[in-house]
């Protein structure tokens, strides 16, 4: 039932066991399990959408970090703290 790759064995085993228990309970529902970890976007529009979304998020994050460090330095100057 499992291929030579061990990563495929757990989803296959989970699928077999869950469907067996459902059949024992006379249910018509079935589980479908797959071993792909990440979603594979085949269309270039989806890839561009994901790329530009993450890129804009990183730009906002990069714009917000330097003022955080600057405010920390200003607060240290106001209370006249020193590291030594």
C-alpha positions, -999 to +999 in steps of 0.1 A: +000+000+000+029+024+007+055+034-017+092+034-010+090+069+005+081+068+042+063+102+040+035+085+020+028+057+045+011+078+073-015+095+051-023+062+034-026+044+067-048+072+081-070+070+051-074+032+053-081+032+090-106+061+089-125+046+060-126+012+076-141+027+108-166+046+088-177+014+070-180-004+103-204+024+114-225+021+082-216+056+071-216+067+035-190+094+041-154+088+031-121+105+040-096+115+013-060+121+024-031+133+004+005+137+012+013+170-006+025+194+021+021+227+003-004+239-023+011+239-058-001+269-078+000+260-114-013+293-129+012+322-131-015+346-119-018+329-086+020+328-082+022+365-090-006+373-065+012+353-037+046+369-046+034+405-046+013+399-015+043+386+005+065+413-010+042+441+001+040+426+036+078+425+038+080+462+027+056+473+054+075+452+080+108+467+068+094+502+070+082+496+106+114+482+122+139+511+120+116+535+140+113+509+167+151+508+171+153+546+170+126+550+197+145+526+219+177+546+216+158+579+223+143+564+255+177+552+266+191+588+260+162+603+280+168+582+311+206+585+307+212+548+308+245+532+299+255+497+292+287+497+312 
